[in-house]
Amino acid sequence: MVNEQLTRRDALKLGGLTALAGAGMAAMAGCSSPKSKTAEATESSTGETTILEADGSVSARSHYQWLGSEPEIDESQVTEVVDADVVILGSGHSGTQCARTAAMAGAKVVVLESQTEANQFYYGEDIGTFNSQYVQNMGYGPYDEMEILAQLQRTAAYRLNSELCLNYIRNSGPMADEFIALVQERQPELLTNMNIQQPCTDFWTDKSQPQDMGNYKTYVGTFCMRSEILDEVATGVGAYSTIGDCETLVRQYAEELGAEWYFGTTAVKAIVEDGKVTGAYGKTTDGNYIRFNASKAVVIAMGAFQNNMEMMKEFYRESWELQAKDGVDAFSDPTDESATRDTGMGHKIGCWAGGRMEAGPAASLANVSAPGPFGFAPTLYLNSQGKRFMNEADFNAIAAQVQRQPKGLYCALYGANYEEIVKRGGTNHGGTDFGQETYVAQWKEDMTHVVEAGADGYLVRHGCLTERANMAQTRMYGANDLKTLAGYLGYEGEAVQNFVDSVAAYNELVASGVDTQYGKKSDFLLPIEAPYYAAVDTSVGTGATALTLAGLVTDGNYNVLGDDDEPIEGLYAIGNCCGQRFALTYPGILAGNSMGQAMTNGYVCGKIVGNL
């Protein structure tokens, strides 16, 4: 053991870096006193450092090899002092919504945003919600709240905070209704091409009930914030989305209520006085420090951490190991110190102030998708050996199963009745959207040319997630015999015969009416017969994390908890800085539930802290 006391930075040099569900909004949280930042360190046989607290005890942060030392800021470095009731660190979806509702409650709000005003970018397109009046007016739902909660918990192996889940389930609808109403009043043209993602009602005839996929259910409630429908392939997620313009209207509304934005200002440290968080320091682009005093609350809303490689190795070791199996050295690039978003700084600030990260295994939005223009339609999937490997109707299993297949391609295979199986898809992330009639007409037209295109294949426009990089269209292959199609897709040798045999075996299951291989619900057992169609993905095993979903431990009011599981007075976390909202995997309950949760977190938390 190292006998002298060390700062965390010094210690790490030894080991090396590798209706609200909670209490009433007006209730003042209890106080948890963060322990001293001075630490003692021991080095394990693995070379990792355990960093002890000043009293020699182990804390939740003792094994955080990525945390580093909290910045030391002298008041002489401060060039400006700003007083407010609520200080929000970050102006993404959650922070912007939080600023609006806190300002509506009468609080004086300031928001720190690392991006400049000219360059601020709001990520995404789809807002997943439950039981909004807008959607109910279309005839869908209302859905059972307890059934939704139970499904979220099952998907996460019961690792979620049920109060946070219920905040989302019960408040996402009202949040969306208010959001749409605000945009409709101020700039209605932004909603011209918005639609609600919907299943095919020719098959899913009872609009009052969710779509039962067997192992899980999907719900209608995703607002797709699309702009003009274009045929060009988009560059970047939501490249044509109107969500940024819509959130800007929310910001402008909050500013009219007195909220102030400090763009080009990155939060670097919370101010803790006698166990209470009373403000934060921000660093401007010109290197100056501003002290922001908060009489009520500091809210951490600084996004995710996929741009921090040390944190990725800590929290996404499963992805790291699975990609290594296939020869991909994931998370090996040095952390981009110039990144202005999703660097984990919000998580660090929360931990330095006495909070802790949720225990793993962490969930993420992984870059794994079903091949083809129909997304996760419950058809037949075959791996690089030409073998079936999963229940294709279970969205929640897709990422884990695909990443565990032999290295190489995998395909989604359809028959002459492809439309019938596509109609049976749910409204999960990547599900075919029958709410956008233009897209349906486009893919139907394109599919008529696939077989005649032969080995060249034919680009088919997507019916789902149409505004994402390289996903606006996918090359489909078609043939009247399976061996020819297998060759088009890249199968060789024994895998070709396996491909043919797998289709024959699948058709036998279909004829029996029972999937005795993987348990797919009988509704989705349709024969695969000529002409055959398929799309192929050659990136199996490289399902990198697109967005982290792990965060700080909070109570049901988003108040960050200390080691004693008591709230740290004055400190809150929302969006992707808030933990226990996801675990294991991104749930297939409806598309856009990450962004929907973030916006709802802010919407609810703003009311809580604004009314303290």
C-alpha positions in Angstrom: 0.0 0.0 0.0 1.1 3.5 -0.7 1.3 5.2 2.7 1.3 8.9 1.6 -1.9 10.5 0.6 -2.2 11.2 -3.1 -4.4 13.2 -5.4 -6.4 11.1 -7.8 -4.3 12.3 -10.8 -1.1 11.1 -9.0 -2.7 7.9 -7.9 -3.7 7.0 -11.4 -0.1 7.3 -12.6 0.6 4.2 -10.5 -1.8 1.9 -12.3 -2.1 3.6 -15.7 -5.3 4.5 -17.5 -6.8 1.6 -19.3 -47.6 12.6 -12.7 -44.3 12.3 -11.0 -43.4 8.9 -9.6 -41.1 10.4 -6.9 -41.7 12.7 -4.0 -43.6 16.0 -4.5 -41.9 18.6 -6.6 -41.7 21.1 -3.8 -40.1 18.7 -1.3 -36.5 19.6 -0.5 -34.1 16.7 -0.8 -31.9 15.6 2.1 -28.2 16.3 2.2 -25.4 13.8 1.5 -21.9 15.0 2.3 -19.3 14.0 -0.4 -16.1 12.6 1.0 -12.8 14.3 0.8 -11.2 14.3 -2.7 -7.7 13.5 -1.1 -7.1 9.9 -1.7 -4.8 7.0 -0.9 -4.0 4.3 -3.6 -3.1 0.7 -3.8 -2.0 -1.2 -6.9 -3.6 -4.6 -7.7 -1.9 -7.6 -9.3 -3.6 -6.6 -12.5 -1.9 -3.2 -12.6 -5.1 -1.3 -11.8 -5.2 1.2 -9.0 -7.7 1.2 -6.2 -8.1 4.8 -4.9 -9.1 4.9 -1.3 -10.9 7.8 0.4 -9.0 9.9 3.0 -10.3 7.7 5.8 -9.0 4.6 4.1 -12.4 3.4 3.0 -13.3 2.1 -0.5 -16.0 4.2 -2.3 -17.9 3.6 -5.5 -15.3 5.7 -7.3 -12.3 3.7 -6.0 -11.9 1.7 -9.2 -12.7 4.5 -11.7 -9.4 4.5 -13.7 -10.9 7.1 -16.1 -12.0 9.7 -13.6 -8.8 11.7 -13.0 -8.5 14.7 -10.6 -11.1 17.4 -10.2 -9.8 20.7 -11.6 -8.5 23.1 -9.0 -9.9 26.6 -9.7 -8.8 29.6 -7.7 -11.3 32.4 -7.4 -8.6 34.7 -8.7 -9.1 32.9 -12.1 -12.8 33.9 -12.2 -13.5 36.8 -14.5 -17.3 36.8 -14.0 -19.9 35.7 -11.4 -23.5 34.9 -12.4 -26.2 34.4 -9.9 -29.2 32.2 -10.7 -31.8 29.8 -9.1 -31.1 26.9 -11.5 -27.9 26.3 -13.4 -28.1 23.8 -16.2 -24.9 22.2 -17.5 -25.6 21.4 -21.2 -28.2 22.4 -23.7 -29.1 19.2 -25.6 -32.6 17.8 -25.6 -32.8 17.3 -21.9 -31.2 20.6 -20.9 -33.3 22.6 -23.3 -36.5 21.1 -22.1 -35.4 21.5 -18.4 -34.7 25.2 -19.0 -38.2 25.8 -20.4 -40.1 24.2 -17.6 -37.9 25.6 -14.9 -38.4 29.1 -16.3 -42.1 28.5 -16.6 -42.1 27.7 -12.9 -40.6 31.2 -12.3 -37.0 30.2 -11.7 -34.1 32.3 -12.9 -32.3 29.9 -15.2 -28.9 29.9 -16.8 -27.6 27.3 -19.2 -24.0 26.5 -20.0 -23.4 25.0 -23.5 -20.0 24.0 -24.9 -21.0 24.4 -28.5 -21.2 27.9 -30.0 -24.7 29.2 -30.8 -23.9 29.0 -34.6 -22.7 25.4 -34.4 -25.1 23.9 -31.9 -26.5 20.6 -33.1 -29.4 18.6 -31.8 -28.9 14.9 -32.5 -31.6 12.7 -33.8 -35.0 12.6 -35.4 -37.5 10.4 -33.5 -39.1 11.2 -30.2 -40.6 8.1 -28.5 -43.5 8.8 -26.2 -46.5 7.2 -24.6 -50.2 8.1 -24.5 -49.9 11.6 -26.0 -53.2 13.2 -26.8 -52.0 13.8 -30.3 -51.5 10.0 -30.8 -54.7 9.1 -29.0 -56.6 11.3 -31.3 -55.4 9.1 -34.1 -57.1 6.1 -32.4 -54.0 4.5 -30.7 -54.0 3.5 -27.1 -54.3 4.6 -24.4 -51.8 2.0 -23.3 -51.5 0.3 -19.9 -48.8 2.1 -17.9 -48.0 -0.9 -15.7 -47.6 -3.2 -18.7 -45.1 -0.7 -20.2 -43.2 -0.5 -16.9 -43.1 -4.3 -16.6 -41.7 -4.7 -20.2 -39.0 -2.1 -19.6 -37.9 -3.8 -16.5 -37.9 -7.3 -18.1 -35.8 -6.0 -21.0 -33.2 -4.5 -18.5 -33.3 -7.6 -16.2 -34.9 -5.4 -13.5 -32.0 -3.0 -13.1 -34.0 0.2 -13.7 -35.3 2.8 -11.3 -39.0 2.3 -11.6 -39.8 5.9 -10.5 -37.7 7.2 -13.4 -39.4 4.8 -15.8 -42.8 6.0 -14.6 -41.8 9.6 -15.0 -41.1 8.8 -18.6 -44.2 6.7 -19.2 -46.6 9.2 -17.6 -45.0 12.5 -18.7 -43.7 11.8 -22.2 -47.1 12.2 -23.8 -47.8 15.6 -22.2 -44.3 16.7 -23.0 -44.8 15.9 -26.7 -48.2 17.5 -26.8 -46.7 20.8 -25.4 -43.7 20.5 -27.7 -45.8 20.1 -30.8 -48.2 22.8 -29.8 -45.3 25.3 -29.3 -43.8 24.5 -32.7 -47.3 24.7 -34.3 -47.8 28.1 -32.9 -44.4 29.5 -33.8 -43.2 27.8 -37.0 -45.8 25.4 -38.2 -44.0 24.6 -41.5 -41.5 22.6 -39.5 -44.3 20.0 -38.9 -45.4 19.7 -42.5 -43.6 16.3 -43.0 -43.7 15.1 -39.4 -45.5 11.8 -38.9 -46.2 9.2 -36.2 -44.5 5.9 -36.8 -47.2 3.4 -37.3 -47.6 -0.4 -38.0 -49.6 -1.8 -40.9 -53.2 -1.7 -39.7 -54.2 -4.3 -42.3 -52.5 -6.8 -39.9 -52.5 -4.9 -36.6 -56.2 -4.1 -36.7 -56.8 -3.3 -33.0 -55.3 0.2 -32.6 -56.1 0.3 -28.9 -53.5 -2.4 -28.2 -49.7 -2.6 -28.6 -48.2 -4.9 -31.2 -47.4 -8.3 -29.6 -44.2 -9.6 -31.1 -44.1 -12.6 -28.8 -41.3 -11.8 -26.4 -42.1 -8.1 -26.2 -44.6 -5.5 -27.4 -44.2 -2.3 -29.4 -46.2 0.8 -29.0 -47.3 3.7 -31.3 -46.0 7.0 -30.0 -42.9 8.0 -32.0 -42.9 11.5 -33.5 -40.7 11.4 -36.6 -39.4 14.9 -37.1 -38.9 14.7 -40.8 -38.3 17.6 -43.2 -38.8 17.4 -47.0 -38.8 13.9 -48.3 -35.6 13.4 -50.4 -34.1 10.5 -52.3 -30.5 11.4 -51.5 -28.6 9.4 -49.0 -28.2 11.5 -45.8 -24.9 12.1 -44.1 -25.2 11.8 -40.4 -28.0 10.8 -38.1 -31.1 12.9 -38.7 -29.4 14.9 -41.4 -32.8 16.2 -42.7 -34.5 16.2 -39.3 -36.3 19.3 -38.1 -35.6 18.5 -34.4 -32.9 21.1 -34.2 -35.1 23.9 -35.4 -37.9 22.8 -33.1 -35.6 22.7 -30.0 -34.3 26.2 -31.0 -37.9 27.4 -30.7 -38.1 25.9 -27.2 -34.9 27.7 -26.3 -36.2 31.0 -27.6 -39.4 30.5 -25.6 -37.3 29.9 -22.4 -35.3 33.0 -23.1 -38.5 35.0 -23.4 -39.2 33.8 -19.8 -35.8 35.1 -18.7 -33.5 32.1 -19.1 -30.0 32.9 -20.3 -27.7 30.8 -22.4 -23.9 30.9 -22.2 -22.7 29.4 -25.4 -19.1 28.4 -25.9 -18.9 27.7 -22.1 -18.0 24.3 -20.9 -18.9 23.2 -17.4 -15.8 21.8 -15.6 -16.6 21.5 -11.9 -19.5 21.7 -9.5 -19.1 24.0 -6.4 -19.7 22.0 -3.2 -20.0 23.9 0.1 -20.8 22.0 3.3 -22.1 19.0 1.4 -24.4 21.0 -0.8 -23.9 21.8 -4.5 -24.3 25.6 -4.8 -23.1 26.2 -8.3 -20.6 25.4 -11.0 -17.6 26.7 -12.8 -17.6 27.1 -16.6 -14.7 27.7 -18.9 -15.1 29.9 -22.0 -13.6 29.3 -25.4 -11.0 32.0 -24.6 -9.9 30.2 -21.5 -11.7 32.4 -18.9 -13.6 31.0 -15.9 -17.1 32.0 -14.9 -18.6 31.1 -11.6 -22.3 30.3 -11.7 -24.0 30.4 -8.4 -27.2 28.3 -8.0 -29.6 29.0 -5.1 -31.8 26.0 -6.0 -30.1 23.4 -8.2 -27.3 22.5 -10.6 -28.6 20.1 -13.3 -26.1 18.0 -15.2 -27.3 17.5 -18.8 -24.0 17.1 -20.7 -24.8 14.1 -22.8 -23.1 10.7 -23.2 -19.5 9.6 -23.3 -18.8 7.6 -26.4 -16.1 10.1 -27.3 -14.1 9.1 -24.1 -12.2 5.9 -24.8 -11.1 5.3 -21.2 -14.8 5.3 -20.1 -15.8 3.1 -23.0 -13.3 0.5 -21.9 -14.6 0.6 -18.4 -18.3 0.5 -19.1 -18.6 -1.3 -22.4 -16.1 -4.1 -22.0 -18.5 -6.6 -23.6 -18.5 -4.7 -26.8 -14.7 -4.3 -26.6 -14.2 -8.1 -26.2 -16.8 -9.1 -28.9 -15.2 -6.8 -31.4 -11.7 -8.1 -30.5 -12.9 -11.6 -31.4 -13.4 -10.4 -34.9 -10.2 -8.5 -35.2 -11.4 -5.0 -34.4 -9.4 -3.1 -31.9 -12.3 -1.0 -30.5 -11.7 2.0 -28.3 -8.0 2.0 -29.2 -7.9 5.6 -30.6 -6.9 8.2 -28.1 -9.7 10.3 -26.7 -10.4 13.3 -28.9 -9.6 16.2 -26.6 -11.1 18.6 -29.1 -14.6 17.0 -28.9 -17.2 19.4 -27.5 -19.9 16.8 -26.8 -20.4 13.3 -25.4 -17.1 13.3 -23.6 -18.3 12.1 -20.2 -17.5 15.4 -18.5 -21.0 15.6 -17.0 -20.5 12.1 -15.5 -17.1 13.2 -14.1 -18.5 16.4 -12.6 -21.2 14.3 -10.8 -18.6 11.8 -9.5 -16.3 14.6 -8.3 -19.2 16.1 -6.4 -19.8 12.8 -4.5 -22.0 10.9 -7.0 -21.4 7.5 -8.6 -22.1 5.7 -11.9 -24.7 3.0 -12.1 -23.5 -0.5 -11.9 -23.2 -2.4 -15.2 -23.8 -4.1 -17.5 -24.5 -0.8 -19.4 -26.8 -0.4 -22.3 -26.1 1.4 -25.5 -27.4 2.2 -28.9 -25.1 -0.1 -31.0 -24.5 0.1 -34.7 -26.2 -3.2 -35.4 -29.2 -3.4 -37.7 -31.0 -5.9 -39.8 -30.0 -5.7 -43.4 -32.3 -4.3 -46.0 -34.9 -1.6 -46.4 -37.4 -3.1 -44.0 -35.4 -2.9 -40.9 -36.3 -5.5 -38.2 -39.0 -7.2 -40.1 -39.5 -10.7 -38.5 -38.3 -12.7 -41.5 -35.5 -15.3 -41.8 -31.9 -14.3 -40.8 -28.9 -16.4 -41.8 -25.3 -16.0 -40.6 -22.0 -16.3 -42.6 -22.3 -20.1 -42.4 -25.7 -20.0 -44.0 -27.4 -21.0 -40.7 -30.3 -19.6 -38.8 -29.3 -18.2 -35.4 -32.2 -16.5 -33.5 -35.9 -15.7 -33.1 -36.1 -12.9 -35.7 -39.1 -11.3 -34.1 -37.2 -10.4 -31.0 -35.7 -7.0 -31.4 -34.2 -7.1 -27.9 -32.0 -10.0 -28.9 -30.7 -8.8 -32.3 -27.6 -6.9 -31.2 -26.4 -9.5 -28.8 -27.0 -12.4 -31.2 -25.5 -10.8 -34.3 -22.4 -9.8 -32.4 -21.9 -13.4 -31.3 -22.1 -14.9 -34.8 -19.1 -16.1 -36.8 -17.2 -13.2 -38.5 -18.5 -12.2 -41.9 -21.8 -11.5 -43.5 -25.4 -12.1 -42.4 -28.5 -11.7 -44.4 -32.2 -11.1 -44.1 -34.1 -13.4 -46.5 -37.6 -12.9 -47.9 -39.8 -14.8 -50.3 -42.5 -13.8 -52.9 -44.8 -12.9 -50.0 -42.3 -10.3 -48.6 -45.0 -7.7 -48.2 -46.9 -9.9 -45.8 -44.0 -10.4 -43.4 -43.1 -6.7 -43.6 -46.6 -5.8 -42.6 -46.1 -7.9 -39.4 -43.2 -5.7 -38.2 -43.5 -3.6 -35.0 -42.8 0.0 -34.3 -39.4 -0.6 -32.7 -36.2 1.2 -33.6 -35.7 0.3 -37.2 -39.2 -0.9 -37.8 -40.9 -0.2 -41.1 -43.0 2.9 -40.9 -46.4 2.5 -42.5 -47.3 6.0 -41.2 -45.4 7.5 -44.1 -47.2 6.5 -47.2 -44.6 8.0 -49.6 -42.0 5.6 -48.2 -44.2 2.6 -48.6 -45.0 3.4 -52.3 -41.2 3.9 -52.9 -40.1 0.6 -51.6 -42.9 -1.3 -53.3 -41.9 0.2 -56.7 -38.2 -0.4 -56.2 -38.8 -4.1 -55.2 -40.3 -4.8 -58.7 -36.8 -4.3 -60.2 -34.8 -6.5 -57.9 -34.9 -9.9 -59.6 -34.2 -8.5 -63.0 -31.1 -6.7 -61.7 -29.3 -10.0 -61.1 -25.9 -10.1 -59.5 -25.7 -6.3 -59.5 -28.7 -6.0 -57.1 -31.0 -3.0 -57.0 -31.0 -0.1 -54.6 -34.3 -0.1 -52.7 -35.4 3.0 -50.8 -36.0 2.4 -47.1 -39.3 2.3 -45.3 -37.6 3.0 -41.9 -34.9 5.3 -40.5 -34.7 6.9 -44.0 -32.6 9.9 -43.0 -29.5 8.1 -41.7 -26.0 7.7 -43.3 -26.0 4.9 -46.0 -29.5 3.8 -44.9 -31.8 5.8 -47.2 -31.4 2.9 -49.6 -30.0 -0.6 -49.6 -29.0 -3.0 -52.3 -31.4 -5.9 -52.5 -30.7 -9.1 -54.5 -33.2 -11.4 -56.0 -33.3 -14.7 -57.8 -35.6 -17.6 -58.6 -33.4 -20.2 -57.0 -31.6 -20.1 -53.7 -28.1 -21.2 -54.8 -28.0 -18.3 -57.3 -29.1 -15.9 -54.6 -26.6 -17.2 -52.1 -23.8 -16.6 -54.7 -25.0 -13.0 -55.2 -24.8 -12.4 -51.5 -21.2 -13.7 -51.2 -21.8 -17.2 -49.8 -19.3 -19.9 -50.9 -18.6 -23.6 -50.5 -20.4 -25.4 -47.7 -22.2 -22.2 -46.7 -24.2 -22.3 -49.9 -25.7 -25.7 -49.2 -26.3 -24.6 -45.6 -28.2 -21.6 -47.0 -30.4 -23.8 -49.1 -31.0 -26.4 -46.3 -31.8 -23.6 -43.7 -34.6 -22.3 -45.9 -36.0 -25.8 -46.3 -35.8 -26.4 -42.6 -37.5 -23.1 -41.9 -40.3 -23.9 -44.3 -40.9 -27.1 -42.5 -41.3 -25.2 -39.2 -43.7 -22.9 -41.0 -45.8 -25.8 -42.2 -45.9 -27.2 -38.7 -47.1 -23.9 -37.3 -44.6 -24.0 -34.4 -41.0 -22.7 -34.3 -39.3 -25.5 -32.3 -35.9 -24.1 -33.1 -36.0 -20.5 -31.6 -39.6 -20.0 -30.5 -40.8 -17.3 -33.0 -44.5 -16.5 -32.6 -46.6 -18.4 -35.2 -48.0 -15.1 -36.5 -44.6 -14.4 -38.1 -44.0 -17.9 -39.6 -44.5 -17.4 -43.3 -43.0 -19.6 -46.0 -39.9 -18.5 -48.0 -40.7 -19.3 -51.6 -39.5 -18.1 -55.0 -38.8 -15.5 -56.1 -36.4 -15.0 -53.3 -35.1 -11.6 -52.0 -32.3 -10.8 -49.6 -30.1 -8.0 -48.3 -26.7 -8.6 -46.8 -24.6 -7.0 -44.1 -20.9 -7.7 -44.1 -20.1 -5.9 -40.8 -21.0 -8.7 -38.3 -19.0 -8.4 -35.2 -18.3 -4.7 -35.5 -21.3 -3.4 -33.6 -19.6 -0.3 -32.2 -21.4 1.8 -29.7 -23.2 4.8 -31.3 -24.5 6.3 -28.1 -23.9 5.4 -24.5 -26.8 5.1 -22.1 -25.1 4.7 -18.7 -25.2 7.5 -16.1 -25.2 8.7 -12.6 -27.3 7.1 -9.9 -30.2 9.3 -8.9 -33.5 9.1 -7.1 -36.9 9.3 -8.7 -36.6 13.1 -8.8 -33.2 13.0 -10.7 -31.4 14.1 -7.5 -27.9 12.5 -7.6 -27.2 10.1 -4.8 -24.1 9.9 -2.7 -22.4 6.7 -1.4 -24.9 6.6 1.4 -27.8 6.5 -1.1 -29.0 9.9 0.2 -29.5 12.8 -2.2 -26.7 15.2 -2.7 -28.5 18.5 -2.0 -28.6 20.8 -5.1 -27.3 18.2 -7.7 -29.4 16.7 -10.4 -28.7 14.6 -13.5 -30.9 14.2 -16.6 -30.6 12.8 -20.1 -27.7 10.5 -20.8 -26.0 11.7 -17.6 -28.9 10.0 -15.6 -28.5 6.4 -14.9 -30.8 3.4 -14.3 -33.0 4.3 -17.3 -31.5 1.6 -19.5 -29.5 -1.6 -18.9 -28.1 -4.4 -21.0 -29.6 -3.3 -24.3 -31.7 -0.6 -26.0 -35.3 -1.7 -25.6 -37.4 -2.3 -28.6 -40.6 -1.0 -27.1 -40.8 1.9 -29.5 -38.4 3.9 -31.7 -36.9 7.0 -30.3 -37.2 6.1 -26.6 -33.7 7.4 -25.9 -34.5 10.9 -27.1 -38.0 10.6 -25.7 -36.6 9.9 -22.3 -34.0 12.7 -22.5 -36.7 15.3 -23.4 -39.0 14.0 -20.7 -36.3 13.9 -18.1 -35.7 17.6 -18.7 -39.4 18.4 -18.9 -40.0 16.8 -15.5 -36.8 17.8 -13.7 -37.3 21.4 -14.8 -40.6 21.4 -12.9 -39.0 19.9 -9.9 -36.1 22.2 -9.5 -38.0 25.2 -10.6 -40.4 24.7 -7.7 -37.9 24.1 -5.0 
